[in-house]
Amino acid sequence: MISFKRSQGAALVIVLFIVALAAMLAVEMSANLMVQVQRSSNIQNHQQAKWYAFAAEELAIKALKQAKEDDPDKTHLGQVWAKQGGVPYPVDHGMLTGTITDLQACLNLNALHAEPDLEKDPNNKTNPAHKALLALLENIEDLPSDESEEAMADSVYDWLDADSITYRSGAEEDEYLSRDYPYMTANSYFASPSELRLIKGFNPLVMEKILPFVCVIPGSELMAINVNTLPTESAIILSSLIEGLSLSGAETVLSSRPEKGFDDLEAFFEEVNQQGAQNVKAVEGLFTINSEYFKLQTQAEFAELRFSMTTLLHANNGKVTILARKFGGVQ
């Protein structure tokens, strides 16, 4: 009788153990299922936010096409693509915002890749963009770099050129291969302005100061600053490129331009000359009143998820084509 009761007790313990184990397994399976359900939901929501961002891209393309149809010979900040930027647009279960900026309202770093024009000046070893970058660096106050402005501009030129010969105060592969974490120069176009971080002298503090004034047009050596879309905050670009034009004079020129921009470059240079500019003829080719390259920065929110995308666009001959897309916070 005692042996039978002991057997019953042991069986009860085994049953309770099995029940507890089954409960633990059920809880674990339930938790895994919830994780998988949440993961699937996040993927679906992220995908929806991505499609919202693509929809913003289509709207931007339509806005640029419309602007080009309305005024094919001039690009200015009074056009729809510039005026609608940054305005939140409500969508189902989310929000959509987008901002278009002109990539010709900044210094295109890839323009430093251009070959020197030896016909105009046989002694010229660089290009106008190199001189423009040097002037820009010299005009930025309290530039926090251990290198001189000349060394920094020359290093950017060396980073882009095809040879391994150091130009003046620049830096070629031997400079970077001797570092703790060695790497080689690109000897090709920039893909992003953030690549400047790899070049001699461009520390994080310098990057913070220079990034608002430079940009990258993929695979293009275009050097044509649009005086109709250049923001007043970037007046230093004008004062750097035009001899005798002070920063305050450049700010005056930009703040007093017509609502729909200058109708031609002659009107712009008249304003510049009134502010004390000199030797304007030498830099006439660096400016324009029309633009072809633009950057769209989109942020889509859906079900508390956020999706960011940067699109580079080329508007020409009635068409707007996508040059590149970058996802996340990369500019």
C-alpha positions in Angstrom: 0.0 0.0 0.0 2.8 2.3 0.9 4.7 1.4 -2.3 1.5 2.2 -4.3 1.1 5.6 -2.7 4.8 6.4 -3.4 4.2 5.4 -7.1 1.2 7.7 -7.2 3.3 10.6 -5.7 6.1 10.1 -8.2 3.6 10.0 -11.1 2.0 13.2 -9.9 5.5 14.9 -9.7 6.3 13.7 -13.2 2.9 15.0 -14.5 3.4 18.3 -12.8 6.9 18.6 -14.3 5.5 17.8 -17.8 2.8 20.4 -17.4 5.3 23.0 -16.2 7.6 22.2 -19.1 4.7 22.4 -21.6 3.7 25.7 -20.1 7.3 27.0 -20.4 7.4 25.9 -24.0 4.1 27.5 -24.7 5.2 30.8 -23.3 8.4 30.7 -25.3 6.6 29.8 -28.5 4.1 32.6 -27.8 6.9 35.1 -27.2 8.7 34.0 -30.4 5.4 34.3 -32.3 4.9 37.8 -31.0 8.4 38.8 -32.0 7.8 37.4 -35.5 4.4 39.2 -35.8 6.0 42.5 -34.7 8.9 42.0 -37.0 6.6 41.3 -40.0 4.5 44.4 -39.0 7.7 46.6 -38.8 8.8 45.3 -42.2 5.4 46.0 -43.7 5.2 49.5 -42.1 8.8 50.3 -43.2 8.0 49.2 -46.8 4.9 51.5 -46.8 7.0 54.4 -45.5 9.4 53.7 -48.3 6.7 53.8 -50.9 5.5 57.1 -49.5 9.0 58.5 -50.0 8.9 57.3 -53.6 5.6 59.1 -54.0 7.3 62.3 -52.8 10.0 61.7 -55.4 7.4 61.6 -58.1 5.8 64.8 -56.8 9.2 66.5 -56.9 9.8 65.4 -60.5 6.5 66.8 -61.5 7.2 70.1 -59.8 10.6 70.4 -61.5 9.0 69.5 -64.9 6.4 72.2 -64.3 9.0 74.8 -63.4 11.0 74.0 -66.6 7.9 74.2 -68.7 6.8 77.5 -67.2 10.3 79.1 -67.4 12.8 77.0 -69.4 15.6 79.6 -69.3 15.6 80.5 -65.7 15.6 78.7 -62.3 14.7 80.8 -59.2 13.4 80.5 -55.6 10.0 81.7 -56.6 9.2 78.5 -58.4 6.9 75.8 -57.0 9.8 73.3 -56.3 11.4 75.8 -53.9 8.3 77.3 -52.3 6.6 74.0 -51.3 9.6 72.5 -49.6 9.5 71.5 -45.9 5.7 71.7 -45.7 4.4 68.5 -43.9 1.9 66.6 -46.0 -0.5 64.3 -44.1 -1.0 60.8 -45.5 -2.8 57.7 -44.1 -1.3 56.9 -40.7 1.6 59.1 -41.2 3.3 62.3 -42.5 5.4 63.1 -45.5 7.9 66.0 -45.9 10.3 66.8 -48.7 12.8 69.6 -49.6 14.4 70.3 -52.9 17.6 72.2 -53.1 19.6 73.4 -56.1 23.0 71.6 -56.5 24.2 74.6 -58.5 23.8 76.8 -55.5 27.0 75.4 -54.0 30.5 74.6 -55.0 30.6 71.2 -56.9 33.6 69.4 -55.5 33.8 67.2 -58.6 34.6 70.3 -60.7 38.1 70.1 -59.2 38.5 67.0 -61.4 38.5 69.1 -64.6 41.6 69.4 -66.7 43.3 72.8 -66.7 42.6 75.1 -69.6 46.1 75.5 -71.1 44.8 77.4 -74.1 43.8 80.3 -71.9 46.8 80.1 -69.6 49.7 77.8 -70.5 51.1 78.1 -67.0 47.8 77.1 -65.3 48.1 73.7 -63.6 44.7 73.5 -61.9 41.1 74.7 -62.7 38.7 77.4 -61.6 37.0 75.2 -59.1 40.3 74.6 -57.3 40.9 78.4 -57.1 37.3 78.8 -55.9 37.7 76.2 -53.1 40.9 77.8 -51.9 39.2 81.3 -51.9 36.2 79.8 -50.0 38.5 78.2 -47.3 40.4 81.5 -46.9 37.1 83.4 -46.4 35.7 81.1 -43.7 36.5 82.7 -40.4 38.4 80.7 -37.7 38.8 77.6 -39.8 39.8 75.0 -37.2 42.5 73.1 -39.1 46.1 72.3 -38.5 46.7 72.6 -42.2 46.8 75.8 -44.3 44.0 76.6 -46.6 46.3 76.1 -49.6 47.3 72.6 -48.4 43.7 71.6 -47.9 42.6 72.9 -51.4 45.6 71.2 -53.0 44.9 68.0 -51.2 41.3 67.9 -52.6 42.7 68.5 -56.1 45.2 65.6 -55.5 42.5 63.3 -54.3 40.6 63.7 -57.6 43.4 63.9 -60.2 44.4 60.7 -62.0 48.2 60.9 -61.2 50.2 60.2 -58.0 52.2 63.4 -58.2 51.7 65.7 -55.3 50.5 69.2 -56.4 52.2 72.0 -54.4 51.2 71.6 -50.7 48.7 68.7 -51.4 48.7 65.1 -50.4 48.9 61.9 -52.5 48.9 58.2 -51.6 52.1 58.3 -49.6 50.4 60.6 -47.1 47.5 58.3 -46.5 49.3 55.0 -46.8 51.5 56.0 -43.9 48.6 56.4 -41.5 47.6 53.9 -38.8 44.7 52.8 -40.9 46.1 53.2 -44.5 44.0 53.9 -47.6 44.6 55.1 -51.1 43.4 58.3 -52.9 40.2 58.0 -55.0 41.8 59.5 -58.2 38.2 59.8 -59.3 35.0 61.7 -58.7 33.4 62.2 -55.3 30.3 60.2 -54.5 29.4 62.3 -51.5 30.7 65.5 -49.8 31.3 63.3 -46.7 34.3 61.9 -48.4 36.1 65.1 -47.6 36.7 63.6 -44.1 39.3 61.3 -45.6 41.4 64.2 -47.0 44.3 65.9 -45.2 43.1 68.8 -43.0 39.4 68.1 -43.1 38.7 67.3 -39.5 35.1 67.2 -38.1 35.2 70.8 -37.1 36.3 71.9 -40.6 33.6 69.7 -42.1 30.9 71.4 -40.0 32.0 74.8 -41.4 32.5 73.8 -45.0 29.6 71.4 -45.7 26.9 74.1 -46.1 28.8 75.6 -49.0 29.9 72.5 -51.0 28.1 69.7 -52.8 28.7 66.8 -55.2 27.1 66.4 -58.7 27.7 62.7 -59.6 30.1 62.3 -62.4 29.9 66.0 -63.4 32.6 68.6 -63.5 30.1 71.4 -63.9 31.1 74.7 -62.3 28.2 77.1 -62.7 26.8 78.8 -59.6 23.1 79.8 -60.0 22.9 83.4 -58.7 19.1 83.1 -58.6 19.0 80.2 -56.1 22.1 80.9 -54.1 20.8 81.5 -50.5 21.8 84.7 -48.7 23.4 82.4 -46.1 25.8 81.3 -48.8 26.9 84.8 -49.8 30.4 83.8 -48.9 30.6 81.8 -52.1 30.0 85.0 -54.1 32.5 87.0 -52.1 35.1 84.2 -52.5 34.7 84.0 -56.3 34.5 87.7 -57.2 37.4 89.9 -56.5 36.7 93.1 -54.5 33.2 91.9 -53.4 32.9 91.9 -49.7 30.7 89.5 -47.7 28.3 92.3 -46.8 28.2 93.4 -50.5 27.4 89.8 -51.6 24.7 89.6 -49.0 23.2 92.8 -50.3 23.2 91.5 -53.9 21.4 88.3 -52.9 18.9 89.9 -50.6 17.9 92.6 -53.1 17.5 90.4 -56.1 14.0 90.3 -57.7 11.4 87.8 -56.4 11.7 85.8 -59.7 15.5 86.2 -59.8 17.7 88.0 -62.3 16.5 87.8 -65.9 20.1 87.6 -67.2 23.6 87.7 -65.9 24.1 91.2 -67.0 21.6 92.4 -64.4 23.4 90.4 -61.8 26.8 91.8 -62.7 25.4 95.3 -62.6 24.4 94.8 -59.0 27.8 93.2 -58.2 29.7 96.1 -59.8 27.8 98.5 -57.7 29.1 96.7 -54.6 32.7 97.3 -55.6 33.5 94.1 -57.6 36.6 94.0 -59.7 37.8 92.0 -62.7 34.4 90.5 -63.2 35.1 89.4 -66.8 37.5 86.8 -65.4 34.8 84.9 -63.6 31.7 85.4 -65.8 31.8 81.8 -66.9 31.4 80.6 -63.3 27.8 81.8 -63.0 24.4 81.1 -64.5 20.7 81.8 -64.0 19.5 78.3 -64.9 20.0 75.0 -63.1 19.9 71.3 -64.1 20.9 69.4 -61.0 18.8 69.2 -57.8 18.7 67.3 -54.5 15.5 66.0 -52.9 15.6 65.1 -49.2 12.5 63.1 -48.2 11.3 62.0 -44.8 8.3 59.7 -44.6 6.6 58.6 -41.3 4.2 55.7 -41.1 2.8 54.0 -38.0 5.6 55.6 -35.9 8.3 54.4 -38.3 10.5 56.9 -40.1 12.1 56.5 -43.5 14.7 59.0 -45.0 15.8 59.2 -48.5 18.0 61.5 -50.6 17.5 61.7 -54.4 19.7 63.4 -56.9 17.9 64.6 -59.9 18.8 65.9 -63.4 16.3 68.2 -65.2 17.2 68.7 -68.9 15.4 68.8 -72.2 11.9 68.4 -70.6 12.9 65.3 -68.7 13.8 64.7 -65.1 16.0 61.7 -64.4 17.1 60.1 -61.2 20.9 60.1 -60.9 21.2 58.5 -57.5 19.3 57.5 -54.4 20.7 57.3 -50.9 18.8 55.8 -48.0 19.0 56.9 -44.3 20.9 59.9 -43.1 23.7 59.8 -45.7 23.7 63.0 -47.8 
